[in-house]
Amino acid sequence: TEREDVIIKYIKENGSITNREAREILGLAESTTKRILKEMAGENILMIEGERKTRRYLLSDKTR
């Protein structure tokens, strides 16, 4: 989707993304952004690093 493309582009430029960063660039609610990132991780587009407040999302080897 367009939202996923925006997230992937951001990660390629910055190395990773947090929920807060995704929320800011997409202009969406925290719950919506969290759902999108979780779905992308479930589809092996993203990898999750860290727990809760320190969680960052990186591109999986499949997406690079």
N, CA, C and O atoms as a printed pandas DataFrame, in Angstrom:
     atom_number atom_name residue_name chain_id  residue_number  x_coord  y_coord  z_coord
0              1         N          THR        A               1    0.843   -1.193    0.000
1              2        CA          THR        A               1    0.000    0.000    0.000
2              3         C          THR        A               1    0.880    1.246    0.000
3              4         O          THR        A               1    2.096    1.165    0.173
4              5         N          GLU        A               2    0.257    2.370   -0.192
5              6        CA          GLU        A               2    0.994    3.635   -0.210
6              7         C          GLU        A               2    1.652    3.896    1.144
7              8         O          GLU        A               2    2.785    4.371    1.210
8              9         N          ARG        A               3    0.926    3.579    2.229
9             10        CA          ARG        A               3    1.489    3.776    3.575
10            11         C          ARG        A               3    2.730    2.918    3.769
11            12         O          ARG        A               3    3.730    3.382    4.316
12            13         N          GLU        A               4    2.669    1.671    3.322
13            14        CA          GLU        A               4    3.826    0.776    3.446
14            15         C          GLU        A               4    4.998    1.313    2.638
15            16         O          GLU        A               4    6.141    1.251    3.090
16            17         N          ASP        A               5    4.728    1.838    1.455
17            18        CA          ASP        A               5    5.791    2.398    0.613
18            19         C          ASP        A               5    6.480    3.571    1.305
19            20         O          ASP        A               5    7.701    3.710    1.228
20            21         N          VAL        A               6    5.695    4.422    1.987
21            22        CA          VAL        A               6    6.246    5.567    2.706
22            23         C          VAL        A               6    7.153    5.085    3.836
23            24         O          VAL        A               6    8.239    5.626    4.041
24            25         N          ILE        A               7    6.700    4.065    4.568
25            26        CA          ILE        A               7    7.493    3.510    5.671
26            27         C          ILE        A               7    8.790    2.899    5.142
27            28         O          ILE        A               7    9.857    3.143    5.706
28            29         N          ILE        A               8    8.715    2.118    4.080
29            30        CA          ILE        A               8    9.902    1.482    3.498
30            31         C          ILE        A               8   10.902    2.540    3.018
31            32         O          ILE        A               8   12.103    2.410    3.250
32            33         N          LYS        A               9   10.410    3.576    2.356
33            34        CA          LYS        A               9   11.282    4.650    1.873
34            35         C          LYS        A               9   11.985    5.331    3.047
35            36         O          LYS        A               9   13.180    5.616    2.976
36            37         N          TYR        A              10   11.244    5.591    4.124
37            38        CA          TYR        A              10   11.816    6.236    5.301
38            39         C          TYR        A              10   12.923    5.364    5.898
39            40         O          TYR        A              10   13.991    5.869    6.244
40            41         N          ILE        A              11   12.673    4.068    6.019
41            42        CA          ILE        A              11   13.675    3.161    6.594
42            43         C          ILE        A              11   14.914    3.091    5.709
43            44         O          ILE        A              11   16.033    3.055    6.220
44            45         N          LYS        A              12   14.733    3.070    4.395
45            46        CA          LYS        A              12   15.882    3.035    3.482
46            47         C          LYS        A              12   16.740    4.283    3.641
47            48         O          LYS        A              12   17.962    4.220    3.502
48            49         N          GLU        A              13   16.102    5.427    3.935
49            50        CA          GLU        A              13   16.832    6.681    4.084
50            51         C          GLU        A              13   17.440    6.843    5.476
51            52         O          GLU        A              13   18.482    7.482    5.625
52            53         N          ASN        A              14   16.787    6.261    6.514
53            54        CA          ASN        A              14   17.187    6.508    7.898
54            55         C          ASN        A              14   17.647    5.270    8.668
55            56         O          ASN        A              14   18.099    5.388    9.807
56            57         N          GLY        A              15   17.541    4.105    8.070
57            58        CA          GLY        A              15   18.018    2.897    8.724
58            59         C          GLY        A              15   16.976    2.133    9.519
59            60         O          GLY        A              15   17.005    0.904    9.569
60            61         N          SER        A              16   16.040    2.870   10.150
61            62        CA          SER        A              16   14.975    2.237   10.924
62            63         C          SER        A              16   13.874    3.263   11.164
63            64         O          SER        A              16   14.001    4.430   10.794
64            65         N          ILE        A              17   12.787    2.804   11.793
65            66        CA          ILE        A              17   11.681    3.704   12.101
66            67         C          ILE        A              17   11.046    3.273   13.417
67            68         O          ILE        A              17   10.998    2.084   13.733
68            69         N          THR        A              18   10.561    4.242   14.178
69            70        CA          THR        A              18    9.814    3.953   15.400
70            71         C          THR        A              18    8.339    4.202   15.127
71            72         O          THR        A              18    7.970    4.773   14.101
72            73         N          ASN        A              19    7.506    3.765   16.057
73            74        CA          ASN        A              19    6.076    4.032   15.922
74            75         C          ASN        A              19    5.846    5.542   15.851
75            76         O          ASN        A              19    5.054    6.010   15.034
76            77         N          ARG        A              20    6.520    6.287   16.685
77            78        CA          ARG        A              20    6.344    7.752   16.714
78            79         C          ARG        A              20    6.720    8.383   15.374
79            80         O          ARG        A              20    5.997    9.238   14.862
80            81         N          GLU        A              21    7.851    7.960   14.808
81            82        CA          GLU        A              21    8.281    8.507   13.513
82            83         C          GLU        A              21    7.269    8.160   12.421
83            84         O          GLU        A              21    6.933    8.999   11.586
84            85         N          ALA        A              22    6.787    6.916   12.435
85            86        CA          ALA        A              22    5.793    6.505   11.443
86            87         C          ALA        A              22    4.510    7.322   11.597
87            88         O          ALA        A              22    3.895    7.736   10.614
88            89         N          ARG        A              23    4.129    7.539   12.836
89            90        CA          ARG        A              23    2.910    8.318   13.117
90            91         C          ARG        A              23    3.062    9.734   12.569
91            92         O          ARG        A              23    2.130   10.277   11.977
92            93         N          GLU        A              24    4.220   10.322   12.765
93            94        CA          GLU        A              24    4.459   11.695   12.296
94            95         C          GLU        A              24    4.442   11.794   10.769
95            96         O          GLU        A              24    3.854   12.727   10.221
96            97         N          ILE        A              25    5.075   10.850   10.080
97            98        CA          ILE        A              25    5.129   10.957    8.616
98            99         C          ILE        A              25    3.812   10.552    7.958
99           100         O          ILE        A              25    3.483   11.029    6.871
100          101         N          LEU        A              26    3.060    9.671    8.618
101          102        CA          LEU        A              26    1.786    9.227    8.043
102          103         C          LEU        A              26    0.601   10.062    8.507
103          104         O          LEU        A              26   -0.434   10.096    7.842
104          105         N          GLY        A              27    0.751   10.741    9.653
105          106        CA          GLY        A              27   -0.338   11.543   10.193
106          107         C          GLY        A              27   -1.503   10.694   10.673
107          108         O          GLY        A              27   -2.664   11.057   10.483
108          109         N          LEU        A              28   -1.192    9.556   11.300
109          110        CA          LEU        A              28   -2.232    8.628   11.754
110          111         C          LEU        A              28   -2.201    8.477   13.266
111          112         O          LEU        A              28   -1.249    8.901   13.922
112          113         N          ALA        A              29   -3.245    7.873   13.812
113          114        CA          ALA        A              29   -3.312    7.590   15.235
114          115         C          ALA        A              29   -2.282    6.527   15.600
115          116         O          ALA        A              29   -1.869    5.736   14.751
116          117         N          GLU        A              30   -1.871    6.512   16.864
117          118        CA          GLU        A              30   -0.867    5.552   17.329
118          119         C          GLU        A              30   -1.309    4.112   17.094
119          120         O          GLU        A              30   -0.514    3.279   16.658
120          121         N          SER        A              31   -2.559    3.822   17.377
121          122        CA          SER        A              31   -3.058    2.444   17.220
122          123         C          SER        A              31   -3.033    2.003   15.756
123          124         O          SER        A              31   -2.717    0.851   15.458
124          125         N          THR        A              32   -3.363    2.907   14.857
125          126        CA          THR        A              32   -3.358    2.585   13.424
126          127         C          THR        A              32   -1.937    2.332   12.943
127          128         O          THR        A              32   -1.677    1.378   12.209
128          129         N          THR        A              33   -1.024    3.194   13.364
129          130        CA          THR        A              33    0.375    3.043   12.972
130          131         C          THR        A              33    0.951    1.743   13.516
131          132         O          THR        A              33    1.671    1.033   12.814
132          133         N          LYS        A              34    0.632    1.436   14.765
133          134        CA          LYS        A              34    1.113    0.197   15.391
134          135         C          LYS        A              34    0.611   -1.022   14.623
135          136         O          LYS        A              34    1.354   -1.981   14.420
136          137         N          ARG        A              35   -0.641   -0.983   14.199
137          138        CA          ARG        A              35   -1.229   -2.091   13.450
138          139         C          ARG        A              35   -0.513   -2.271   12.110
139          140         O          ARG        A              35   -0.194   -3.396   11.726
140          141         N          ILE        A              36   -0.260   -1.177   11.404
141          142        CA          ILE        A              36    0.418   -1.241   10.103
142          143         C          ILE        A              36    1.819   -1.837   10.272
143          144         O          ILE        A              36    2.206   -2.728    9.517
144          145         N          LEU        A              37    2.583   -1.349   11.260
145          146        CA          LEU        A              37    3.938   -1.847   11.481
146          147         C          LEU        A              37    3.921   -3.320   11.868
147          148         O          LEU        A              37    4.759   -4.097   11.411
148          149         N          LYS        A              38    2.957   -3.703   12.718
149          150        CA          LYS        A              38    2.846   -5.100   13.146
150          151         C          LYS        A              38    2.505   -6.008   11.958
151          152         O          LYS        A              38    3.054   -7.103   11.828
152          153         N          GLU        A              39    1.595   -5.542   11.094
153          154        CA          GLU        A              39    1.235   -6.323    9.902
154          155         C          GLU        A              39    2.438   -6.483    8.974
155          156         O          GLU        A              39    2.673   -7.562    8.431
156          157         N          MET        A              40    3.200   -5.396    8.798
157          158        CA          MET        A              40    4.375   -5.457    7.935
158          159         C          MET        A              40    5.415   -6.423    8.506
159          160         O          MET        A              40    6.085   -7.128    7.752
160          161         N          ALA        A              41    5.551   -6.457    9.833
161          162        CA          ALA        A              41    6.472   -7.408   10.466
162          163         C          ALA        A              41    5.957   -8.834   10.276
163          164         O          ALA        A              41    6.743   -9.752   10.042
164          165         N          GLY        A              42    4.648   -9.021   10.374
165          166        CA          GLY        A              42    4.045  -10.337   10.187
166          167         C          GLY        A              42    4.221  -10.866    8.769
167          168         O          GLY        A              42    4.258  -12.076    8.544
168          169         N          GLU        A              43    4.329   -9.943    7.816
169          170        CA          GLU        A              43    4.519  -10.322    6.406
170          171         C          GLU        A              43    6.014  -10.410    6.049
171          172         O          GLU        A              43    6.372  -10.543    4.879
172          173         N          ASN        A              44    6.872  -10.334    7.065
173          174        CA          ASN        A              44    8.332  -10.378    6.885
174          175         C          ASN        A              44    8.872   -9.249    6.020
175          176         O          ASN        A              44    9.910   -9.396    5.374
176          177         N          ILE        A              45    8.166   -8.118    6.009
177          178        CA          ILE        A              45    8.672   -6.928    5.324
178          179         C          ILE        A              45    9.619   -6.196    6.275
179          180         O          ILE        A              45   10.646   -5.657    5.863
180          181         N          LEU        A              46    9.243   -6.190    7.567
181          182        CA          LEU        A              46   10.039   -5.526    8.594
182          183         C          LEU        A              46   10.494   -6.516    9.654
183          184         O          LEU        A              46    9.880   -7.564    9.853
184          185         N          MET        A              47   11.590   -6.164   10.333
185          186        CA          MET        A              47   12.060   -6.895   11.505
186          187         C          MET        A              47   11.888   -5.974   12.704
187          188         O          MET        A              47   12.036   -4.758   12.587
188          189         N          ILE        A              48   11.576   -6.554   13.849
189          190        CA          ILE        A              48   11.411   -5.769   15.072
190          191         C          ILE        A              48   12.671   -5.910   15.916
191          192         O          ILE        A              48   13.197   -7.006   16.109
192          193         N          GLU        A              49   13.138   -4.767   16.413
193          194        CA          GLU        A              49   14.312   -4.752   17.280
194          195         C          GLU        A              49   13.947   -3.961   18.534
195          196         O          GLU        A              49   13.452   -2.838   18.435
196          197         N          GLY        A              50   14.186   -4.537   19.705
197          198        CA          GLY        A              50   13.905   -3.843   20.953
198          199         C          GLY        A              50   12.512   -4.142   21.480
199          200         O          GLY        A              50   11.700   -4.795   20.824
200          201         N          GLU        A              51   12.262   -3.648   22.680
201          202        CA          GLU        A              51   10.985   -3.873   23.351
202          203         C          GLU        A              51   10.308   -2.552   23.676
203          204         O          GLU        A              51   10.967   -1.576   24.034
204          205         N          ARG        A              52    9.027   -2.531   23.552
205          206        CA          ARG        A              52    8.173   -1.401   23.933
206          207         C          ARG        A              52    8.714   -0.055   23.508
207          208         O          ARG        A              52    8.754    0.243   22.314
208          209         N          LYS        A              53    9.134    0.768   24.460
209          210        CA          LYS        A              53    9.535    2.143   24.146
210          211         C          LYS        A              53   10.780    2.222   23.269
211          212         O          LYS        A              53   10.984    3.215   22.570
212          213         N          THR        A              54   11.611    1.186   23.300
213          214        CA          THR        A              54   12.839    1.216   22.486
214          215         C          THR        A              54   12.671    0.476   21.163
215          216         O          THR        A              54   13.639    0.313   20.420
216          217         N          ARG        A              55   11.459    0.029   20.861
217          218        CA          ARG        A              55   11.221   -0.768   19.657
218          219         C          ARG        A              55   11.461    0.046   18.393
219          220         O          ARG        A              55   10.983    1.170   18.248
220          221         N          ARG        A              56   12.221   -0.562   17.483
221          222        CA          ARG        A              56   12.469    0.033   16.174
222          223         C          ARG        A              56   12.167   -1.023   15.132
223          224         O          ARG        A              56   12.274   -2.221   15.396
224          225         N          TYR        A              57   11.797   -0.582   13.971
225          226        CA          TYR        A              57   11.495   -1.472   12.862
226          227         C          TYR        A              57   12.528   -1.260   11.774
227          228         O          TYR        A              57   12.810   -0.132   11.370
228          229         N          LEU        A              58   13.094   -2.379   11.303
229          230        CA          LEU        A              58   14.104   -2.344   10.242
230          231         C          LEU        A              58   13.598   -3.185    9.077
231          232         O          LEU        A              58   12.713   -4.025    9.242
232          233         N          LEU        A              59   14.163   -2.953    7.911
233          234        CA          LEU        A              59   13.785   -3.773    6.758
234          235         C          LEU        A              59   14.316   -5.188    6.942
235          236         O          LEU        A              59   15.458   -5.383    7.359
236          237         N          SER        A              60   13.499   -6.152    6.633
237          238        CA          SER        A              60   13.959   -7.538    6.696
238          239         C          SER        A              60   14.870   -7.817    5.500
239          240         O          SER        A              60   14.906   -7.045    4.543
240          241         N          ASP        A              61   15.589   -8.906    5.566
241          242        CA          ASP        A              61   16.474   -9.281    4.456
242          243         C          ASP        A              61   15.682   -9.432    3.164
243          244         O          ASP        A              61   16.199   -9.167    2.079
244          245         N          LYS        A              62   14.422   -9.858    3.282
245          246        CA          LYS        A              62   13.549  -10.049    2.117
246          247         C          LYS        A              62   13.276   -8.737    1.391
247          248         O          LYS        A              62   13.137   -8.719    0.168
248          249         N          THR        A              63   13.200   -7.637    2.143
249          250        CA          THR        A              63   12.805   -6.346    1.571
250          251         C          THR        A              63   13.985   -5.548    1.043
251          252         O          THR        A              63   13.821   -4.718    0.148
252          253         N          ARG        A              64   15.174   -5.789    1.585
253          254        CA          ARG        A              64   16.351   -4.955    1.209
254          255         C          ARG        A              64   16.673   -5.009   -0.206
255          256         O          ARG        A              64   17.625   -4.365   -0.648
